[in-house]
Amino acid sequence: MVLTVGESILQETDPAKQKRIASAAMKQISLDPTWMHKQHDVMEAGLYAKFDPHQNPVNAVALRNTTLQLVECNAYDTHWAIGLSLHGKEKLNRAK
């Protein structure tokens, strides 16, 4: 049985492997206009679930801090991340 990309991601428990599966698939397919229209809503729902204060009390404290800015550091991703490495000094430069 051949799995879809989504099924392969859901079967995998390692987040790094899930990301590799998705990244490999995205390189091989053209972006579906339906996905392009819905992607931000899907990402927002996922982030709310990830940082749900009911699941982790630390998240409740962090989300009450109105000056907190969470960013994804990834030197290769400028769509969902800031395009800078977690280990580089530039990540602290808000102008970047």
Sequence and secondary structure as in RCSB ss.txt:
>XXXX:A:sequence
MVLTVGESILQETDPAKQKRIASAAMKQISLDPTWMHKQHDVMEAGLYAKFDPHQNPVNAVALRNTTLQLVECNA
YDTHWAIGLSLHGKEKLNRAK
>XXXX:A:secstr
    HHHHHHH   HHHHHHHHHHHHHHS   HHHHHHHHHHHHHHHHHHT TTT HHHHHHHH TT       T
T SSSS SS TTSGGGG TT 
